[in-house]
Amino acid sequence: MPELLTVKDVELKVFKRVMFRGYSVQDVEEFLEQVVRTFDSYDIRHSEQQRRIHELEAALKRHEVMKNTI
């Protein structure tokens, strides 16, 4: 499986400039900024979901212990 990109990978990505038939540098930079903001948002959501999963797993374990003692 190929390595996944990180926010830093996108932030640091540099495109070669060509004389003819190249892309608008401004358009590329604006798009990359949008991608970085999106990745940041997904990263925050993922971290929150991971934290919530750990909380729920801990609660489940506590309930299982209580059930076994009853």
Summary of the structure (lengths in Angstrom):
residues: 70
radius of gyration: 21.9
end to end distance: 47.1
largest distance: 76.7
contacts: 121
relative contact order: 0.09
helix: 73%
strand: 0%
